[in-house]
Amino acid sequence: MSGSNSSAGARPDEPLGLTVHSLPLPQEAALADEQRTRSGRLKMLLVMLVCAAPVIASYFTYYVIRPEGRRNYGELIEPQRALPAPLQHLAGQWLLVSVAPAACDAACEKHLYLQRQLREGLGRDKERMDWVWLVPDTAPVRDSLAPALKGATVVHVDPAVLAAWLQPAAGQGLKDHLYVVDPLGHWMMRFPAGQDIATAPRVKRDLERLMRGSAGWDKPGRP
């Protein structure tokens, strides 16, 4: 009789079999991480492009695909400049903007009248555009202007904030121009100084083109 406790069939001279899984090399792990990061960034970029596609298309149509000989009357601003923080509440609508002190001289009154008429001239698209008077001081607006400002948005703004955002043409002041801001909150156009009823049709043509070009993605009212 044998007193051995060995399991039946075991061979003491046979080496024990082990399965060894090799670990990835540090270089391979780093490469995999880099590929995942690149893939994530690409997906994020594609999502951003899909979201921005309607806006890009409308700007491309307006600025690039144009009938031969057609020119903008307003000067396009490149690069566009985002609304400063104190004015972010105005984003979400097209804005036709003028700048003048609260005292509002004759030139200021002319701009306010012109802004109102230009907006009304857009017909059903007028609900997609606000006309805005930015006042770079803290003085109150005189009561006699109230009837003329019906439907206007009047905002008092620090002059330093305005100066860091809007820029007049050489030799002009901020109060000499009308400005256009798109619904994304970017200042994108400046009309020449000295606008009046005589030049209004040219301004109106530019505004109408902007309305047509953005009709696919811009709706009346703010989000």
Secondary structure as the mmCIF struct_conf table of DSSP 4:
data_model
#
loop_
_struct_conf.conf_type_id
_struct_conf.id
_struct_conf.beg_label_comp_id
_struct_conf.beg_label_asym_id
_struct_conf.beg_label_seq_id
_struct_conf.end_label_comp_id
_struct_conf.end_label_asym_id
_struct_conf.end_label_seq_id
HELX_LH_PP_P HELX_LH_PP_P1 SER A 6 SER A 7
TURN_TY1_P TURN_TY1_P1 ALA A 8 GLY A 9
TURN_TY1_P TURN_TY1_P2 PRO A 12 ASP A 13
BEND BEND1 GLU A 14 GLU A 14
HELX_LH_PP_P HELX_LH_PP_P2 PRO A 15 GLY A 17
HELX_LH_PP_P HELX_LH_PP_P3 HIS A 21 LEU A 25
HELX_RH_AL_P HELX_RH_AL_P1 PRO A 26 TYR A 63
TURN_TY1_P TURN_TY1_P3 VAL A 64 VAL A 64
BEND BEND2 ILE A 65 ILE A 65
TURN_TY1_P TURN_TY1_P4 GLU A 68 GLY A 69
BEND BEND3 TYR A 73 GLY A 74
STRN STRN1 GLU A 75 ALA A 82
HELX_LH_PP_P HELX_LH_PP_P4 LEU A 83 PRO A 84
HELX_RH_3T_P HELX_RH_3T_P1 ALA A 85 LEU A 90
TURN_TY1_P TURN_TY1_P5 ALA A 91 GLY A 92
BEND BEND4 GLN A 93 GLN A 93
STRN STRN2 TRP A 94 VAL A 99
TURN_TY1_P TURN_TY1_P6 ALA A 102 ALA A 103
HELX_RH_AL_P HELX_RH_AL_P2 ALA A 106 GLU A 120
TURN_TY1_P TURN_TY1_P7 GLY A 121 LEU A 122
HELX_RH_3T_P HELX_RH_3T_P2 GLY A 123 ARG A 128
STRN STRN3 MET A 129 VAL A 135
BEND BEND5 PRO A 136 ASP A 137
HELX_LH_PP_P HELX_LH_PP_P5 ALA A 139 ARG A 142
HELX_RH_3T_P HELX_RH_3T_P3 ASP A 143 LEU A 149
TURN_TY1_P TURN_TY1_P8 LYS A 150 GLY A 151
STRN STRN4 THR A 153 HIS A 156
HELX_RH_AL_P HELX_RH_AL_P3 PRO A 159 TRP A 165
HELX_LH_PP_P HELX_LH_PP_P6 PRO A 168 ALA A 169
TURN_TY1_P TURN_TY1_P9 ALA A 170 GLY A 171
HELX_RH_3T_P HELX_RH_3T_P4 LEU A 174 ASP A 176
STRN STRN5 TYR A 179 VAL A 181
TURN_TY1_P TURN_TY1_P10 PRO A 183 LEU A 184
BEND BEND6 GLY A 185 GLY A 185
STRN STRN6 HIS A 186 ARG A 190
HELX_LH_PP_P HELX_LH_PP_P7 PHE A 191 PRO A 192
BEND BEND7 ALA A 193 GLY A 194
TURN_TY1_P TURN_TY1_P11 ILE A 197 THR A 199
HELX_RH_AL_P HELX_RH_AL_P4 ALA A 200 SER A 214
TURN_TY1_P TURN_TY1_P12 ALA A 215 TRP A 217
BEND BEND8 PRO A 220 GLY A 221
#
